[in-house]
Amino acid sequence: MDLRGGDERGGFGPPVPRIGWRGEVDLFRTSLDIPVDLHRRLHQAAARQGCSVRRLILRSIERAVEDAAPERPKRRLRLDKPIVPSTGKPFDLTNQRIYDLIEFP
Protein backbone atom coordinates (compact mmCIF):
# COMPACT_ATOMS: atom_id res chain seq x y z
CA MET A 1 0.00 0.00 0.00
CA ASP A 2 1.31 3.41 -0.94
CA LEU A 3 1.48 5.97 1.89
CA ARG A 4 -0.15 8.53 -0.39
CA GLY A 5 -3.34 6.47 -0.47
CA GLY A 6 -3.06 4.78 -3.87
CA ASP A 7 -3.00 1.09 -4.61
CA GLU A 8 0.06 -1.00 -5.56
CA ARG A 9 -0.11 0.22 -9.17
CA GLY A 10 -0.01 3.84 -8.06
CA GLY A 11 -3.59 4.55 -9.10
CA PHE A 12 -6.65 5.50 -7.11
CA GLY A 13 -9.22 3.38 -8.96
CA PRO A 14 -11.11 4.07 -12.18
CA PRO A 15 -11.21 7.59 -13.67
CA VAL A 16 -13.87 9.84 -12.20
CA PRO A 17 -16.24 11.40 -14.74
CA ARG A 18 -16.61 15.17 -14.67
CA ILE A 19 -20.13 16.50 -15.07
CA GLY A 20 -20.53 19.41 -17.50
CA TRP A 21 -22.75 22.42 -16.80
CA ARG A 22 -25.61 20.83 -18.79
CA GLY A 23 -25.35 17.59 -16.83
CA GLU A 24 -23.48 15.57 -19.49
CA VAL A 25 -20.33 13.66 -18.73
CA ASP A 26 -17.65 15.44 -20.72
CA LEU A 27 -14.28 14.71 -19.11
CA PHE A 28 -12.39 11.97 -17.31
CA ARG A 29 -9.63 12.80 -14.89
CA THR A 30 -6.72 10.38 -14.79
CA SER A 31 -3.22 10.26 -13.33
CA LEU A 32 0.02 9.35 -15.04
CA ASP A 33 3.51 8.69 -13.72
CA ILE A 34 5.97 10.51 -16.01
CA PRO A 35 9.76 10.29 -15.68
CA VAL A 36 11.34 13.54 -14.51
CA ASP A 37 13.32 14.06 -17.73
CA LEU A 38 10.22 13.54 -19.90
CA HIS A 39 8.23 15.91 -17.69
CA ARG A 40 10.87 18.62 -18.16
CA ARG A 41 10.95 18.08 -21.94
CA LEU A 42 7.15 18.15 -22.04
CA HIS A 43 7.07 21.58 -20.39
CA GLN A 44 9.79 22.84 -22.73
CA ALA A 45 7.90 21.61 -25.81
CA ALA A 46 4.69 23.25 -24.61
CA ALA A 47 6.52 26.54 -24.06
CA ARG A 48 8.05 26.37 -27.56
CA GLN A 49 4.62 25.76 -29.08
CA GLY A 50 3.00 28.47 -26.98
CA CYS A 51 0.40 26.21 -25.42
CA SER A 52 -0.27 24.52 -22.10
CA VAL A 53 1.09 21.10 -21.22
CA ARG A 54 -2.51 19.89 -21.01
CA ARG A 55 -3.24 21.07 -24.56
CA LEU A 56 -0.02 19.46 -25.85
CA ILE A 57 -0.87 16.13 -24.20
CA LEU A 58 -4.45 16.15 -25.50
CA ARG A 59 -3.31 16.94 -29.07
CA SER A 60 -0.75 14.13 -28.88
CA ILE A 61 -3.34 11.64 -27.62
CA GLU A 62 -5.82 12.68 -30.32
CA ARG A 63 -3.15 12.24 -33.00
CA ALA A 64 -2.19 8.81 -31.64
CA VAL A 65 -5.83 7.67 -31.57
CA GLU A 66 -6.44 8.91 -35.14
CA ASP A 67 -3.28 7.15 -36.38
CA ALA A 68 -4.38 3.92 -34.70
CA ALA A 69 -7.86 4.01 -36.25
CA PRO A 70 -8.38 1.37 -38.94
CA GLU A 71 -8.36 2.75 -42.45
CA ARG A 72 -11.53 2.49 -44.45
CA PRO A 73 -11.22 1.16 -47.98
CA LYS A 74 -10.55 3.86 -50.55
CA ARG A 75 -13.38 2.63 -52.75
CA ARG A 76 -16.31 0.31 -52.43
CA LEU A 77 -16.11 -3.32 -53.39
CA ARG A 78 -17.30 -3.74 -56.95
CA LEU A 79 -19.84 -6.49 -57.44
CA ASP A 80 -20.05 -6.30 -61.24
CA LYS A 81 -18.07 -9.49 -61.64
CA PRO A 82 -18.76 -12.47 -59.40
CA ILE A 83 -16.36 -13.01 -56.55
CA VAL A 84 -16.43 -16.76 -57.20
CA PRO A 85 -16.71 -17.49 -60.92
CA SER A 86 -19.45 -19.86 -61.99
CA THR A 87 -18.48 -23.24 -63.39
CA GLY A 88 -21.95 -24.24 -64.56
CA LYS A 89 -23.94 -23.57 -67.69
CA PRO A 90 -25.32 -20.02 -67.78
CA PHE A 91 -29.11 -19.70 -67.65
CA ASP A 92 -31.66 -16.94 -67.87
CA LEU A 93 -33.90 -16.78 -64.80
CA THR A 94 -36.74 -14.30 -64.78
CA ASN A 95 -39.26 -13.47 -62.06
CA GLN A 96 -41.99 -15.14 -64.09
CA ARG A 97 -39.94 -18.35 -64.36
CA ILE A 98 -39.38 -18.31 -60.55
CA TYR A 99 -43.13 -17.96 -59.95
CA ASP A 100 -43.76 -20.85 -62.36
CA LEU A 101 -41.27 -23.12 -60.53
CA ILE A 102 -42.22 -22.30 -56.92
CA GLU A 103 -45.71 -22.51 -55.51
CA PHE A 104 -46.54 -19.38 -53.53
CA PRO A 105 -49.68 -19.23 -51.32
N, C-alpha and C positions, 0 to 999 in steps of 0.2 A: 504494500500500500504506500502510495506517495504521500509525503507529509503535507503537500499542498491540497490534498483532497481528491486527486484523480485516481483512476485505476492503474493497473500495472502497465497498460499501454500508453499511459499519459493523457488519456482522454477523460471526459466527464460524461460519457453516455452519448446518445444520439443527438444530432443537431437540433436546436430549439427553433421552431418556426417563429418568424416575426410577423405580427399582424399589421397590415397597412391601415391607413386612416379610413378606408371604406370597408374594412373587415376582412379583406382577402389576405391570404398568406402570400407574401411577396419576397421574403428573404429567409435564408438559413444562416445562422451563425455557426462557425466551426473554428477549431483551433488547429494549428500546424506547428510542428517543431522544425525550425529552419536553422541550419548551421550558421554560426556567427559570421563567417566570411561571406556566405551567400546573402545574409541579411544586409550586410554593409553594401555589397554590390547592387542589391535590389534598390536600396535607398539612393545610391548614386545614379542608377539608370533612370529612376523616376525623376530625379532632379534634372538630369540631362534632357529628358523628354518634356519637362515642365508639367508633370501631372503627379497625382498622389500615388503612393505605393499601392493603395487599394485599387485604384483605377488601372494601374499597370498589371497587377495580379489578375484582375477580372478580364482585361483584354487578352492576356496570355492564356487564361483558361478557356475563354470563348474560342480563340484561335485553335487551341489544341482539340477542343470538342468538334469544331467544324472540320478539321483535318482528319479526324478519326471517323467521321460520318461515312457510311458506305456510299459509293458513287452510284447514281442512277444511270441506267443505260443512256447513251447519247441519242439513240433513236429507238422507236418501237420495233418489236419483233414483227417481221413481215410474214404473213400467212398466205401469200399468193401461191407459193409452191408448198407441197406437203412436206412436213418434217420427216416423215417416214414414207419413202416412195412406194407406191402400190406395185404389187407383183402380179395382180390378177388382170383379167380382161376388163377393159373399161366398159361402163354401161351408162345409160341415160335413165335417171330416175326422176320422175316428176311427182308432184303432189297428187295428181290424179291416179298415177300408178300405185302410190303408197296406199291411198284410200281403197283402191281395188284389191290390194293384197291383204290388208288388215281390216278386220271387222271392228268398227267403232260402234258403240251403243247409240 
